[in-house]
C-alpha cells in the first residue's frame, strides 16, 4: 500500500477506468501524478522556477514525453542499449501536449517551466499518447503553479459508424476518422488527426463528442486540486510595467502603424521595413536621457502593432497584403523539375515555396521503427526541411527540430490516405519537402507539392490532396470576428486561431488546429471549415492545371518492380543453401530480390533498373519454382550415365530417367558414346510415378518415327 495516496477515478462510457494518483512518487517536484488505464501507467511531473529570467518576456516551457523500453518488457536497440534522444513519435506527443498546455498559462507568467511525462508501464490495449495531456494537466492541478486550467486530451475515432473515446489499438484499423482533441471545461484548445475523406460536419460532430468527455476529465481534476489543498496558487510578478511609456507609445504610434498596415503591402520585407522605421524613429526621439523602462519598448511596440493590424481586419475587413478574407494568394507550380529524381515538383503560393521530391526504393529501404510501444517497418514516410534562408535568416543547421518533425508528420498523414496500400505498392516511398521561401503555412505547401511529386513519379494515388491554413481574428467583447484563408506569417502571429485542413475533392484527410483565444463557437468553426473547403478546392483547380492525375508509368530511370507468389515449400529452393541461389541470380541479372513469407505463401519482389534484367531474373525464378507437367517438353542437361540409360536434369533440382529404350526409335545396344555428361538434350516428361514421385523422360517421342521397311511390312 502506497502511503499518502490521493486517488480520483474517471469511468469511460464502456466501463474502462482512468485513475489519477498523487502523493506517493516524485514529491520534490512542484506537482506529480501517476495516471493509470489498465496496465498502462504514466508519471507526469512539473517544476517551475519562482522567478523569471532577466529580460524574458515569454513562457520558456519545455514538454518531454518519453516511453521507457522496460515499460513494455523490451531492451533498446543500437550499440548503447539505452534510451537516447526522443524519437520522432515521442517528439510528436510532446508537441501535442505543449500546444494544449501552453495557452492556459497566464500571459504574464515567464518562469522556466518543465513538464516531463514518462511511460512507466505499457499495455497493448491502451494507447498512452491520449493520456499524456491529462497527466500533464493533473500534475499542474496538484501544484501551486498558476495556470488557467485544467485541460485534458482524448482520442476520438469513428469505428463502424460509431464515435468512440480512447479506442483500443486494434479497433483503430477500422476507423474512418481519428483525432486527438484537447480542451478545457469551456472550449476546445487543440485538434490533430486524420480521416478518410470525411465531410466537414462529421469532423465538428467528432470534436463536440470529444469535448463532452474532456469536460468530465476537467471536473475530476478540480476535485483533485481541492483534495490536495492547492486551490491557492503562488504569487508572481514576472513583467515590468511602465504605464506612462505605454500611453505615450500608444498615442504617438498607433495611428502611424494603422496607416502602414492600411497600405496593404503584399511584400513582407517592404512591410517590415516600414514598421521598423516607425520603431527606430520613436527610440531615437526618446533621446539618451529619459525616465522610461527602455526594455519595454519592444514588447509595447509589438502589442500596439498587433492591435492596429487586428483592428484593420476586424473593422474594415481588410488584410495586410490587400487580399479579401477568403482569397488565396497567387499560385504557380511545375513538375519534373529535377531530372534525376524519380518524381519532383515546385509549388509556390505567394511568398511560400516548396521543392519536393519523391524517391522509390525497395523493401530493404523501409524505415525501421524501434519504440517501446510501436515497432516494425514503414514503407511511406515524409521529411520536411526548413532552412534559415527560407525566411532570410542566418542560423546554423543542427538537423530537424521539433517544428520540422511536426510539420512533416502533418503532411505525411494528409498524403498517406491516398497512397496505394502495401499490397498494391511494392515500393518504399520517401517524400522530401525543402522549403525555399516561407511566409505562412509551409506545411500546406508541402502537401500540395507532395501530391504533385507523387503523381509525377507515377505513383497511382487515389486523388490529389491539397491543404490550406486558416486563421481567425476575434473580439470577445463585441463578438466580431473575421476568418482568414491562406494566412500570412504575420497573420498567424496576430490571430487567435491557426487551423490547417487538408483533403481531396471528396473530403478531409488531415487537420491541425491551435486556438489562442478562449471559446470558439461551433458555428464559427463550421464556417471556418467550409471556407477552408472553398480554398482547398481552389488550390486543387490550380494544381490540376499542372498535373491532374498520376503519370501512367514510372520515369525511365526509376527502378522497375514485379511481385509474384510461390508455394511456401519452394521458398528454400529459390534462396538455396546459405542464400547461394538467390545471390547468384541477383549478381547475374543485376537485380534486387526480396523474399518473405506472408499468409502461408512466399512473396517475391524483384527490383531492376531495366526490363531485360527483370525478365532474366524472373525466368530464373520461374524455372526454379515451376512444377513438372506430364506432356511438357524441357531442355535438360545430362547429369549421370548408367548402363540402362541417363539421368537428365530437366528442371532446376529435378532429375528424370531417360531409359535406354527411350533415347531413339532404333534399338540402342549400349550407352557407350551416346551422350556426354553436361550435354544439353531436349526431352519430354512422359510419366510421374505416383508411388515414388520419380520422373520418366523420353527423347524418341520428339524424333520422327522411321517408316517400316517393305520386308518388315510383309
C-alpha positions as CSV (number, residue, x, y, z in Angstrom):
1,X,0.0,0.0,0.0
2,X,1.5,3.4,-1.1
3,X,1.5,6.0,1.7
4,X,-0.3,9.4,1.5
5,X,-2.0,8.4,-1.8
6,X,-4.9,10.5,-3.1
7,X,-6.8,9.0,-6.0
8,X,-9.5,10.1,-8.3
9,X,-11.2,7.9,-11.0
10,X,-12.7,8.6,-14.4
11,X,-15.1,6.0,-15.8
12,X,-15.4,5.9,-19.6
13,X,-18.8,5.0,-21.2
14,X,-17.6,1.4,-21.9
15,X,-16.7,0.8,-18.2
16,X,-13.0,1.2,-18.5
17,X,-11.4,3.4,-15.8
18,X,-8.7,6.0,-15.7
19,X,-7.2,6.8,-12.3
20,X,-5.2,9.8,-11.2
21,X,-2.9,9.2,-8.2
22,X,-0.7,11.7,-6.3
23,X,1.1,11.9,-3.1
24,X,3.5,8.9,-3.3
25,X,6.0,9.5,-6.1
26,X,8.3,12.3,-7.1
27,X,7.3,14.5,-4.2
28,X,10.2,17.1,-4.7
29,X,8.6,18.2,-8.0
30,X,6.2,21.1,-7.8
31,X,3.5,18.6,-8.9
32,X,3.5,14.9,-9.8
33,X,0.8,12.4,-10.6
34,X,0.5,8.8,-11.9
35,X,-2.2,8.2,-14.5
36,X,-3.3,4.6,-14.9
37,X,-5.5,2.9,-17.5
38,X,-5.4,-0.9,-17.5
39,X,-1.8,-1.8,-17.1
40,X,-0.6,1.5,-18.6
41,X,1.0,3.9,-16.2
42,X,2.3,7.4,-16.9
43,X,4.3,9.5,-14.4
44,X,3.9,13.3,-15.1
45,X,5.9,15.9,-13.2
46,X,6.1,19.6,-13.4
47,X,8.7,22.0,-12.0
48,X,8.7,25.8,-12.4
49,X,11.1,28.4,-11.1
50,X,9.8,31.0,-8.8
51,X,11.3,33.9,-10.7
52,X,11.6,34.7,-14.4
53,X,15.0,35.2,-16.1
54,X,16.3,38.7,-16.8
55,X,14.7,40.2,-19.9
56,X,12.5,37.2,-20.5
57,X,9.1,38.2,-21.9
58,X,7.7,34.8,-22.9
59,X,7.0,31.4,-21.3
60,X,10.1,29.3,-21.5
61,X,8.4,25.9,-21.2
62,X,9.5,22.5,-22.3
63,X,7.4,19.4,-22.5
64,X,9.1,16.0,-22.9
65,X,7.2,12.8,-23.4
66,X,9.3,9.6,-23.2
67,X,8.5,5.9,-23.3
68,X,10.8,3.6,-21.3
69,X,11.5,0.4,-23.1
70,X,11.3,-1.5,-19.9
71,X,7.6,-0.4,-19.7
72,X,6.9,-2.9,-22.5
73,X,9.5,-5.5,-21.5
74,X,11.9,-4.5,-24.2
75,X,15.6,-3.7,-24.4
76,X,16.5,-0.7,-26.7
77,X,18.3,-1.5,-30.0
78,X,21.5,0.1,-31.1
79,X,25.0,-0.1,-29.6
80,X,24.4,1.7,-26.3
81,X,21.2,-0.3,-25.4
82,X,19.7,2.6,-23.6
83,X,17.1,5.3,-24.2
84,X,18.6,8.2,-26.2
85,X,17.2,11.4,-27.6
86,X,13.5,11.5,-28.1
87,X,12.2,9.6,-31.1
88,X,10.1,11.4,-33.7
89,X,7.0,9.7,-32.2
90,X,7.9,11.0,-28.7
91,X,8.5,14.5,-30.1
92,X,5.1,14.5,-31.8
93,X,3.4,13.6,-28.5
94,X,5.4,16.2,-26.7
95,X,4.3,18.8,-29.2
96,X,0.6,17.8,-28.8
97,X,0.8,18.3,-25.1
98,X,2.7,21.5,-25.4
99,X,0.2,23.0,-27.8
100,X,-2.7,22.2,-25.4
101,X,-0.9,23.3,-22.2
102,X,0.9,26.5,-23.3
103,X,-2.3,28.6,-24.0
104,X,-3.7,28.0,-20.4
105,X,-0.7,29.8,-18.7
106,X,-1.2,33.4,-17.8
107,X,0.2,35.8,-20.5
108,X,2.5,37.4,-17.9
109,X,4.0,34.2,-16.5
110,X,7.6,33.9,-17.7
111,X,9.3,31.5,-15.3
112,X,11.2,28.5,-16.7
113,X,8.8,25.5,-16.6
114,X,9.5,21.9,-17.4
115,X,6.9,19.1,-17.8
116,X,8.1,15.6,-18.0
117,X,5.8,12.7,-18.9
118,X,7.2,9.1,-18.7
119,X,5.5,5.9,-19.8
120,X,6.4,3.6,-16.8
121,X,4.2,0.6,-17.7
122,X,2.7,-0.3,-21.1
123,X,-0.5,-2.0,-22.0
124,X,-1.1,-3.4,-25.5
125,X,-4.8,-2.5,-25.2
126,X,-4.1,1.2,-24.3
127,X,-2.6,4.0,-26.4
128,X,-0.7,6.2,-23.9
129,X,-0.5,9.3,-26.0
130,X,-4.2,10.0,-25.4
131,X,-3.5,10.1,-21.6
132,X,-0.4,12.4,-21.8
133,X,-2.3,15.7,-21.8
134,X,-4.5,14.6,-18.9
135,X,-1.4,13.6,-16.9
136,X,0.4,16.9,-17.6
137,X,-2.7,19.0,-16.6
138,X,-3.2,16.8,-13.4
139,X,0.4,17.5,-12.4
140,X,-0.2,21.2,-12.7
141,X,-3.5,20.8,-10.8
142,X,-1.8,19.4,-7.8
143,X,1.0,22.1,-7.8
144,X,1.0,25.8,-6.8
145,X,1.9,26.8,-10.3
146,X,-0.6,29.4,-11.7
147,X,-2.5,28.2,-14.8
148,X,-5.9,28.7,-16.2
149,X,-6.8,25.0,-16.3
150,X,-7.5,22.3,-16.0
151,X,-7.5,20.7,-19.5
152,X,-7.5,17.2,-20.9
153,X,-6.9,15.3,-24.1
154,X,-8.7,12.4,-25.6
155,X,-8.6,10.4,-28.8
156,X,-11.9,10.3,-30.7
157,X,-12.4,7.8,-33.5
158,X,-15.3,6.7,-35.6
159,X,-15.3,2.9,-35.7
160,X,-18.0,1.0,-37.6
161,X,-20.0,4.2,-37.8
162,X,-19.9,5.0,-34.0
163,X,-17.8,7.6,-32.2
164,X,-15.6,6.1,-29.5
165,X,-13.3,7.7,-26.9
166,X,-9.8,6.3,-26.5
167,X,-10.4,3.2,-28.6
168,X,-8.2,0.1,-28.4
169,X,-5.3,-0.1,-30.9
170,X,-6.8,-3.0,-32.9
171,X,-10.1,-1.2,-33.3
172,X,-8.3,1.9,-34.9
173,X,-7.6,-0.2,-38.0
174,X,-11.3,0.2,-38.9
175,X,-11.6,3.9,-38.0
176,X,-12.8,6.3,-40.7
177,X,-11.5,9.3,-38.6
178,X,-9.1,9.6,-35.7
179,X,-8.3,12.9,-33.8
180,X,-6.6,13.9,-30.7
181,X,-8.7,16.7,-29.2
182,X,-7.6,18.9,-26.2
183,X,-9.8,21.3,-24.4
184,X,-10.9,22.8,-21.1
185,X,-14.2,22.9,-19.4
186,X,-15.4,25.7,-21.7
187,X,-13.7,25.4,-25.1
188,X,-11.6,23.4,-27.5
189,X,-7.8,24.2,-27.5
190,X,-6.2,21.8,-30.0
191,X,-7.1,19.2,-32.6
192,X,-4.8,17.0,-34.6
193,X,-5.6,13.9,-36.7
194,X,-6.5,12.2,-39.9
195,X,-9.6,10.9,-41.7
196,X,-10.8,9.0,-44.8
197,X,-12.0,12.0,-46.8
198,X,-14.8,12.9,-44.4
199,X,-17.3,15.7,-44.5
200,X,-16.8,18.9,-42.5
201,X,-20.0,18.3,-40.4
202,X,-18.6,14.9,-39.4
203,X,-15.4,16.5,-38.1
204,X,-17.3,19.0,-36.0
205,X,-19.5,16.2,-34.6
206,X,-16.4,14.3,-33.5
207,X,-14.9,17.4,-31.8
208,X,-18.2,18.0,-29.9
209,X,-18.3,14.4,-28.8
210,X,-14.7,14.6,-27.6
211,X,-15.4,17.8,-25.7
212,X,-18.1,16.2,-23.6
213,X,-15.7,13.6,-22.3
214,X,-13.0,16.3,-21.8
215,X,-15.4,18.2,-19.5
216,X,-15.7,15.2,-17.2
217,X,-11.9,14.9,-17.0
218,X,-11.6,18.5,-16.1
219,X,-14.2,18.3,-13.4
220,X,-12.3,15.3,-11.8
221,X,-9.1,17.4,-11.8
222,X,-10.9,20.2,-9.9
223,X,-11.9,17.7,-7.3
224,X,-8.2,16.5,-7.2
225,X,-7.0,20.1,-6.7
226,X,-9.3,20.6,-3.8
227,X,-8.4,17.2,-2.2
228,X,-4.7,18.1,-2.1
229,X,-5.4,21.7,-1.0
230,X,-3.8,23.5,-3.9
231,X,-6.6,25.9,-4.8
232,X,-4.3,28.8,-4.0
233,X,-1.5,29.3,-6.5
234,X,1.8,31.0,-5.9
235,X,2.1,34.8,-6.3
236,X,4.4,36.1,-9.0
237,X,5.5,39.3,-10.8
238,X,7.3,38.5,-14.0
239,X,6.7,41.6,-16.0
240,X,8.0,45.1,-15.6
241,X,5.4,47.7,-16.3
242,X,5.6,51.4,-17.3
243,X,2.1,52.7,-17.9
244,X,3.4,56.1,-18.8
245,X,5.6,54.7,-21.6
246,X,2.8,52.6,-23.0
247,X,0.4,55.5,-23.0
248,X,3.0,57.7,-24.8
249,X,3.7,55.0,-27.4
250,X,0.0,54.3,-28.0
251,X,-0.8,57.9,-28.5
252,X,2.2,58.6,-30.8
253,X,2.4,55.3,-32.7
254,X,-1.0,53.7,-33.1
255,X,-2.1,55.9,-36.0
256,X,1.2,55.6,-37.8
257,X,1.1,51.8,-37.5
258,X,-2.5,51.7,-38.6
259,X,-1.6,53.8,-41.6
260,X,1.2,51.4,-42.5
261,X,-0.9,48.3,-42.2
262,X,-3.7,50.1,-44.2
263,X,-1.3,50.3,-47.2
264,X,-1.9,46.6,-47.6
265,X,1.6,45.9,-48.9
266,X,2.0,42.4,-50.3
267,X,5.7,42.2,-49.9
268,X,6.7,41.0,-46.4
269,X,10.1,42.7,-46.5
270,X,8.7,46.1,-47.5
271,X,6.0,45.9,-44.9
272,X,8.5,45.0,-42.2
273,X,10.9,47.8,-43.2
274,X,8.2,50.5,-42.8
275,X,7.2,49.1,-39.4
276,X,10.9,49.0,-38.3
277,X,11.3,52.6,-39.4
278,X,8.5,53.8,-37.1
279,X,10.0,51.9,-34.2
280,X,13.5,53.3,-34.8
281,X,12.2,56.9,-35.0
282,X,10.4,56.5,-31.7
283,X,13.5,55.1,-29.9
284,X,15.6,58.0,-31.4
285,X,13.0,60.5,-30.2
286,X,13.4,59.4,-26.6
287,X,17.0,60.7,-26.5
288,X,19.7,59.4,-24.2
289,X,18.2,60.7,-21.0
290,X,14.7,59.6,-20.3
291,X,12.9,58.1,-17.3
292,X,11.2,55.2,-19.2
293,X,11.9,51.5,-19.0
294,X,13.7,51.0,-22.3
295,X,13.4,47.2,-22.2
296,X,9.6,47.6,-22.5
297,X,9.8,49.5,-25.8
298,X,10.0,46.3,-27.9
299,X,7.1,44.4,-26.2
300,X,4.9,47.5,-26.1
301,X,5.6,48.3,-29.8
302,X,4.7,44.7,-30.8
303,X,1.4,44.9,-28.8
304,X,0.4,48.2,-30.4
305,X,1.4,46.9,-33.9
306,X,-0.7,43.8,-33.3
307,X,-3.7,45.8,-32.2
308,X,-3.5,48.0,-35.3
309,X,-3.3,45.1,-37.6
310,X,-6.2,43.2,-35.9
311,X,-8.4,46.3,-35.9
312,X,-7.8,46.7,-39.7
313,X,-9.2,43.3,-40.3
314,X,-12.0,43.4,-37.7
315,X,-13.3,46.9,-38.5
316,X,-12.6,47.2,-42.2
317,X,-12.4,43.5,-43.2
318,X,-9.0,44.2,-44.9
319,X,-5.8,42.2,-44.8
320,X,-2.2,43.2,-44.5
321,X,-1.4,42.2,-48.1
322,X,-4.6,43.6,-49.6
323,X,-6.4,40.3,-50.2
324,X,-10.1,39.6,-49.5
325,X,-10.7,37.5,-46.3
326,X,-11.3,34.3,-48.4
327,X,-8.8,35.0,-51.1
328,X,-5.8,32.6,-51.7
329,X,-2.5,34.1,-52.9
330,X,-1.3,33.6,-56.4
331,X,-0.1,30.0,-57.1
332,X,2.2,28.5,-59.7
333,X,3.6,25.0,-59.8
334,X,5.7,22.7,-62.1
335,X,6.5,19.0,-62.1
336,X,9.5,17.0,-63.3
337,X,11.7,20.0,-62.2
338,X,14.6,17.8,-61.1
339,X,15.6,15.5,-64.0
340,X,17.4,12.8,-61.9
341,X,14.7,12.5,-59.2
342,X,12.1,9.8,-59.5
343,X,9.4,12.5,-59.1
344,X,9.7,16.2,-58.3
345,X,7.6,19.3,-58.1
346,X,7.8,23.0,-57.2
347,X,4.8,24.6,-55.5
348,X,4.7,28.3,-54.8
349,X,1.9,30.2,-53.1
350,X,2.6,33.8,-52.5
351,X,5.9,34.0,-50.7
352,X,5.9,30.4,-49.6
353,X,7.6,27.8,-51.8
354,X,8.4,24.1,-51.5
355,X,10.6,21.9,-53.7
356,X,9.5,18.3,-53.1
357,X,11.0,15.1,-54.3
358,X,9.6,11.5,-54.4
359,X,12.1,8.6,-54.3
360,X,11.1,5.0,-54.8
361,X,13.1,2.2,-53.1
362,X,13.0,-1.5,-52.4
363,X,11.8,-3.3,-49.2
364,X,15.4,-3.0,-47.9
365,X,14.9,0.8,-47.8
366,X,12.0,0.6,-45.4
367,X,12.2,2.7,-42.3
368,X,12.7,0.6,-39.1
369,X,10.7,1.8,-36.1
370,X,12.1,0.7,-32.8
371,X,10.0,2.0,-29.9
372,X,8.6,0.8,-26.6
373,X,5.0,0.8,-27.9
374,X,5.4,0.9,-31.7
375,X,7.9,-1.4,-33.6
376,X,8.0,-2.5,-37.1
377,X,8.7,-1.1,-40.6
378,X,7.3,1.9,-42.5
379,X,7.0,2.0,-46.3
380,X,5.8,5.6,-46.7
381,X,7.5,8.5,-44.9
382,X,7.8,12.2,-45.5
383,X,10.6,14.5,-44.3
384,X,10.2,18.3,-44.1
385,X,13.2,20.7,-44.0
386,X,13.1,24.4,-43.1
387,X,16.5,26.1,-43.7
388,X,17.2,29.5,-42.3
389,X,17.5,31.2,-45.7
390,X,13.8,30.5,-46.4
391,X,12.9,33.4,-44.0
392,X,16.1,35.4,-44.8
393,X,17.7,34.5,-41.5
394,X,21.2,33.2,-40.5
395,X,21.1,30.1,-38.4
396,X,23.3,27.0,-38.1
397,X,21.9,23.8,-39.5
398,X,21.6,21.4,-36.5
399,X,19.3,18.9,-38.1
400,X,15.5,18.8,-37.9
401,X,13.9,20.4,-34.9
402,X,10.5,19.6,-33.2
403,X,8.7,22.0,-35.6
404,X,10.1,20.3,-38.6
405,X,9.1,16.8,-37.3
406,X,5.6,18.1,-36.5
407,X,5.1,19.7,-39.9
408,X,6.4,16.7,-41.7
409,X,4.1,14.4,-39.8
410,X,1.0,16.5,-40.6
411,X,1.9,16.4,-44.4
412,X,2.6,12.7,-44.2
413,X,-0.8,12.0,-42.6
414,X,-2.5,14.1,-45.2
415,X,-0.9,12.2,-48.1
416,X,-0.9,8.7,-46.6
417,X,-4.7,8.4,-47.1
418,X,-4.3,8.4,-50.9
419,X,-1.1,6.4,-51.3
420,X,-1.7,2.8,-52.6
421,X,-1.7,0.1,-49.9
422,X,1.3,-2.1,-49.2
423,X,-0.4,-4.9,-51.2
424,X,-0.8,-2.6,-54.2
425,X,2.5,-0.9,-54.0
426,X,5.8,-2.8,-53.9
427,X,7.9,0.3,-53.4
428,X,9.2,2.1,-50.3
429,X,8.3,5.7,-50.9
430,X,10.2,8.7,-49.4
431,X,8.9,12.2,-50.0
432,X,11.1,15.1,-49.0
433,X,10.0,18.8,-48.9
434,X,12.6,21.5,-48.8
435,X,11.1,24.9,-48.0
436,X,12.9,27.6,-50.0
437,X,10.6,30.5,-49.1
438,X,8.3,30.8,-46.1
439,X,5.6,33.4,-45.3
440,X,2.7,31.3,-44.0
441,X,1.9,27.6,-43.9
442,X,4.8,25.9,-45.5
443,X,3.3,22.5,-44.2
444,X,0.3,23.0,-46.5
445,X,2.7,23.9,-49.4
446,X,4.4,20.6,-48.6
447,X,1.1,18.7,-49.0
448,X,0.4,20.3,-52.4
449,X,3.9,19.8,-53.7
450,X,3.9,16.2,-52.3
451,X,0.8,15.4,-54.3
452,X,2.4,16.7,-57.5
453,X,5.7,14.9,-56.8
454,X,3.9,11.5,-56.2
455,X,1.9,11.9,-59.4
456,X,5.0,12.9,-61.3
457,X,6.7,9.8,-60.1
458,X,3.9,7.6,-61.5
459,X,2.6,6.6,-58.1
460,X,-1.1,5.8,-58.6
461,X,-2.6,7.8,-55.7
462,X,-6.4,7.8,-55.3
463,X,-6.7,11.5,-55.7
464,X,-4.5,14.7,-55.3
465,X,-4.5,16.3,-51.9
466,X,-4.3,20.0,-51.2
467,X,-4.1,21.9,-47.9
468,X,-4.8,25.4,-46.6
469,X,-4.1,27.3,-43.4
470,X,-6.9,29.2,-41.9
471,X,-6.8,32.0,-39.3
472,X,-9.2,34.0,-37.3
473,X,-9.2,37.4,-35.6
474,X,-11.9,37.9,-33.0
475,X,-13.1,40.3,-30.3
476,X,-14.7,38.6,-27.3
477,X,-16.4,41.8,-26.1
478,X,-18.2,42.6,-29.3
479,X,-18.4,39.1,-30.8
480,X,-16.9,40.5,-34.0
481,X,-14.7,38.1,-35.9
482,X,-13.0,37.6,-39.3
483,X,-12.0,34.2,-40.8
484,X,-8.9,34.4,-43.0
485,X,-8.0,32.0,-45.8
486,X,-4.4,31.2,-46.6
487,X,-2.8,33.2,-43.7
488,X,0.5,35.0,-43.8
489,X,3.1,34.5,-41.2
490,X,2.2,37.9,-39.7
491,X,-1.5,36.9,-39.6
492,X,-0.6,33.7,-37.8
493,X,1.2,35.7,-35.2
494,X,-1.5,38.3,-34.6
495,X,-4.5,35.9,-35.0
496,X,-6.5,33.8,-32.5
497,X,-6.5,30.6,-34.4
498,X,-4.3,28.5,-36.7
499,X,-6.3,25.9,-38.5
500,X,-4.7,23.7,-41.1
501,X,-7.0,21.5,-43.2
502,X,-6.1,19.0,-46.0
503,X,-8.2,16.9,-48.2
504,X,-9.2,15.7,-51.7
505,X,-12.3,16.8,-53.7
506,X,-14.3,14.3,-51.6
507,X,-13.4,15.3,-48.1
508,X,-10.9,15.9,-45.3
509,X,-7.8,13.7,-44.9
510,X,-6.0,15.5,-42.0
511,X,-6.2,18.6,-39.8
512,X,-4.3,20.5,-37.2
513,X,-5.9,23.3,-35.1
514,X,-4.4,25.5,-32.4
515,X,-6.6,28.1,-30.5
516,X,-5.1,31.1,-28.8
517,X,-8.4,32.6,-27.5
518,X,-11.0,31.4,-25.1
519,X,-14.1,30.0,-26.6
520,X,-14.8,29.1,-30.2
521,X,-18.4,28.8,-31.2
522,X,-19.0,25.6,-33.1
523,X,-21.0,27.6,-35.7
524,X,-17.8,29.7,-36.3
525,X,-15.8,26.5,-36.5
526,X,-18.1,25.2,-39.2
527,X,-17.9,28.4,-41.1
528,X,-14.1,28.2,-41.0
529,X,-14.2,24.6,-42.2
530,X,-16.4,25.4,-45.2
531,X,-14.3,28.4,-46.0
532,X,-11.3,26.1,-45.9
533,X,-13.0,23.7,-48.3
534,X,-13.6,26.6,-50.7
535,X,-9.9,27.4,-50.5
536,X,-8.8,23.7,-50.9
537,X,-10.8,23.3,-54.0
538,X,-9.5,26.5,-55.5
539,X,-5.9,25.2,-54.9
540,X,-6.9,21.8,-56.3
541,X,-8.0,23.5,-59.6
542,X,-4.6,25.2,-59.8
543,X,-2.5,22.1,-59.3
544,X,-4.8,20.2,-61.7
545,X,-3.7,22.7,-64.4
546,X,-0.2,21.4,-63.8
547,X,-0.9,17.7,-63.4
548,X,-4.4,16.4,-62.9
549,X,-3.7,12.7,-62.4
550,X,-0.7,10.4,-61.9
551,X,1.5,9.8,-64.9
552,X,0.7,6.3,-66.4
553,X,4.3,5.0,-66.0
554,X,7.4,5.4,-63.9
555,X,10.3,7.5,-65.2
556,X,12.8,5.5,-67.3
557,X,15.5,5.7,-64.6
558,X,13.1,4.6,-61.8
559,X,13.7,1.0,-60.6
560,X,11.1,-1.4,-62.0
561,X,9.3,-3.9,-59.8
562,X,7.5,-7.2,-60.1
563,X,5.7,-9.2,-57.5
564,X,4.9,-12.9,-57.6
565,X,3.7,-15.6,-55.1
566,X,5.1,-19.1,-54.8
567,X,4.1,-22.1,-52.6
568,X,5.7,-21.8,-49.1
569,X,7.6,-25.0,-49.5
570,X,9.5,-23.6,-52.6
571,X,11.0,-20.6,-50.7
572,X,14.0,-22.6,-49.7
573,X,14.6,-23.7,-53.3
574,X,14.7,-20.1,-54.5
575,X,17.0,-19.0,-51.7
576,X,19.3,-22.0,-51.9
577,X,21.8,-23.3,-49.4
578,X,23.2,-20.3,-47.5
579,X,21.4,-18.0,-50.0
580,X,23.6,-19.2,-52.8
581,X,20.9,-19.5,-55.5
582,X,19.3,-16.1,-54.9
583,X,22.7,-14.4,-54.6
584,X,23.7,-15.8,-58.0
585,X,20.5,-14.7,-59.6
586,X,21.0,-11.1,-58.3
587,X,24.6,-11.0,-59.4
588,X,24.0,-12.4,-62.8
589,X,20.9,-10.2,-63.6
590,X,21.9,-7.1,-61.6
591,X,18.6,-7.1,-59.7
592,X,17.4,-6.9,-56.1
593,X,15.2,-9.7,-55.0
594,X,13.4,-9.8,-51.7
595,X,11.6,-12.9,-50.4
596,X,9.3,-13.1,-47.4
597,X,6.6,-15.4,-46.1
598,X,3.1,-13.8,-46.0
599,X,-0.1,-15.6,-45.3
600,X,1.5,-19.0,-45.6
601,X,2.9,-18.4,-49.0
602,X,6.1,-17.0,-50.4
603,X,6.1,-13.4,-51.7
604,X,8.9,-12.5,-54.1
605,X,9.6,-8.8,-55.1
606,X,12.0,-8.2,-57.9
607,X,13.5,-4.7,-58.5
608,X,15.5,-3.9,-61.6
609,X,16.9,-0.8,-63.4
610,X,15.7,-2.2,-66.8
611,X,13.2,-4.6,-68.2
612,X,15.7,-7.0,-69.7
613,X,17.3,-7.7,-66.4
614,X,13.9,-8.0,-64.8
615,X,12.9,-10.7,-67.4
616,X,16.1,-12.6,-66.9
617,X,15.7,-12.8,-63.1
618,X,12.0,-13.7,-63.5
619,X,12.8,-16.5,-65.9
620,X,15.4,-17.9,-63.5
621,X,13.0,-17.9,-60.6
622,X,10.1,-19.3,-62.6
623,X,12.4,-22.2,-63.7
624,X,13.1,-23.0,-60.0
625,X,9.5,-22.8,-58.9
626,X,7.8,-24.4,-61.9
627,X,6.1,-27.7,-61.3
628,X,6.8,-30.6,-63.7
629,X,3.9,-31.4,-66.0
630,X,3.5,-34.7,-67.9
631,X,3.5,-34.0,-71.6
632,X,5.7,-30.9,-71.4
633,X,9.0,-30.6,-73.3
634,X,12.1,-29.5,-71.5
635,X,15.7,-28.7,-72.4
636,X,17.9,-30.5,-69.9
637,X,21.5,-31.5,-69.1
638,X,22.8,-35.0,-68.9
639,X,23.9,-35.4,-65.3
640,X,24.8,-39.1,-65.0
641,X,25.2,-42.0,-67.4
642,X,24.3,-45.6,-66.5
643,X,24.2,-48.8,-68.5
644,X,20.4,-48.7,-68.5
645,X,20.1,-45.0,-69.6
646,X,20.9,-41.4,-68.5
647,X,19.7,-39.2,-65.7
648,X,18.8,-35.8,-67.0
649,X,18.2,-32.6,-65.0
650,X,15.2,-31.2,-67.0
651,X,14.3,-28.5,-64.4
652,X,16.5,-26.9,-61.7
653,X,16.9,-29.5,-58.9
654,X,14.8,-32.1,-60.7
655,X,16.3,-35.2,-62.4
656,X,14.5,-37.8,-64.5
657,X,15.5,-41.1,-66.0
658,X,15.9,-41.2,-69.8
659,X,15.8,-45.0,-70.2
660,X,18.0,-46.6,-73.0
661,X,14.8,-47.6,-74.7
662,X,13.5,-44.0,-74.9
663,X,16.6,-42.5,-76.5
664,X,15.6,-43.1,-80.1
665,X,13.4,-45.3,-82.1
666,X,16.2,-47.6,-83.2
667,X,17.5,-50.1,-80.7
668,X,20.4,-48.8,-78.7
669,X,22.7,-51.7,-77.6
670,X,24.9,-49.7,-75.2
671,X,25.2,-46.3,-73.6
672,X,28.8,-46.0,-74.6
673,X,29.4,-42.8,-76.7
674,X,25.7,-41.9,-76.8
675,X,25.8,-38.9,-74.5
676,X,28.5,-36.9,-72.7
677,X,27.9,-35.5,-69.1
678,X,26.8,-31.9,-69.3
679,X,25.4,-32.3,-72.8
680,X,22.1,-30.5,-73.4
681,X,19.3,-32.5,-74.9
682,X,15.5,-32.0,-75.4
683,X,13.3,-34.4,-73.6
684,X,9.6,-34.9,-72.8
685,X,8.2,-35.8,-69.4
686,X,6.0,-38.9,-70.2
687,X,5.2,-40.1,-66.6
688,X,5.5,-39.4,-62.9
689,X,5.5,-42.5,-60.7
690,X,2.6,-41.9,-58.3
691,X,4.3,-44.0,-55.6
692,X,7.9,-42.8,-55.7
693,X,7.4,-39.5,-57.5
694,X,10.2,-40.4,-59.9
695,X,10.2,-38.8,-63.4
696,X,10.2,-40.7,-66.6
697,X,11.6,-39.0,-69.7
698,X,11.6,-39.7,-73.4
699,X,13.7,-38.4,-76.3
700,X,12.5,-40.6,-79.0
701,X,8.9,-39.3,-78.9
702,X,10.2,-36.0,-80.1
703,X,12.0,-37.6,-83.1
704,X,10.4,-38.5,-86.4
705,X,9.3,-42.1,-86.3
706,X,11.1,-44.0,-89.1
707,X,9.0,-45.7,-91.7
708,X,8.9,-49.5,-91.7
709,X,10.9,-51.3,-94.5
710,X,9.0,-53.4,-97.1
711,X,10.2,-56.7,-95.8
712,X,9.2,-55.6,-92.3
713,X,5.7,-54.8,-93.6
714,X,5.4,-58.4,-95.0
